[in-house]
Amino acid sequence: MNGFEEKDGVLNVDGVSLTTIAKEVGTPVYVYSASVISSQFEKLKSALARALPANRQPLICFACKANSNISILSHLQNAGSGLEIVSEGELVRGLKAGFEANKIVSTGVGKQKSEIAACLKAGILQFNVESLPELERINQVAGEVNIKARVAFRLNPNVSGGGHHKISTGRKRDKFGISLDVMEHAYATAAKMEHVTPVGLSMHIGSQVFDVQKFKEAFSHIPDVVKKLRSNGHSVTRLDIGGGFPIIYKDENLLDLDSYAQWVNDIIAPLDTDIILEPGRYLVGNAGVILTEVLYVKETSDRKFLIVDAAMNDLIRPAMYDAYHGIEAVQNRNAPKQVYDVVGPVCETGDTFTTDRELPAMRAGDYAVIKSAGAYGASMASNYNTRPVAAEVLAQNGAYKIIRRRQTYDDILATELV
């Protein structure tokens, strides 16, 4: 059995009953399907393999920020993935999970000296540089540790991508990347520096990009920039073309991966460079749920509230982005429908997962899943209201393992001093 399927009236994950996990591990708990992660990776890899020549197959680097549990990272590493990181902590996680340093790419607009040094000492593949001040800092730190840094410049194409304005990263107004008119100067500056080697360009226009034409629009800027840089005597050997592939939260039409791969073949492959991709949410988002217990059903004169033990500290996306997440009952799935507001116990009106959602009638003690929580669920969790971070579970081939134990109050308080 693969993914999330109903069996004997109960929702299962990779052959394991979610009621079993709830009773044995407790709730709330993040539950992931290993088979879905593997399937997503293979879908992307296969689309690229069909469209691109064998010598132009991209290095797929999972965007660690989407889900940084080391068991999830290890699962992807075993599948052949590289890693894209945005902090020193993610570097530590990646190395712990078994990634080779030369398959790790460092991105982000605010790289600190300590993390630049750590990446250099580890021997990562490259830094994706977002600004000239950052370039100067990398050169300085590289000189201090006596290790030459390989850098690729992130191009801002002024193309809007992403399902929400807070996750669009390719517009001129965004904090990311270097504009087209500055790129030649940036590359020439790096070429003169003693401790950096410019190797290419990178680009990432946002997350949840459904329109494949947005990628074509963004990619179309790259050939002219590469041609200009090469005409000025510069070497361009790598192109990191980012990620942004969407998942289904409600009823979205997924990206046409074959069309995407064809654009990569038509626009990027002829430039005769190594190619890097950075998918994150696409690989893990639909592979995870939050399994939660109904605490109470509260009825007022005009609302029915399904109060569950998961909260906004476990999944911030609805509060932060007004994001839609599917919700399903785990058992009694064919019960008559009721309309609920599904809310958590945190002392905020914003701790609301949905309003006016039709679900099977539920009562205290029943279990539900909040879907599409494999990305930006656990990785964005907090201790708000001094709530322990939930456990994480990975299911595979009819069994499950706890891949992060539930945090205790002693864990939370251990770093605080009176």
Summary of the structure (lengths in Angstrom):
residues: 418
radius of gyration: 22.7
end to end distance: 51.6
largest distance: 73.7
contacts: 1467
relative contact order: 0.16
helix: 36%
strand: 26%
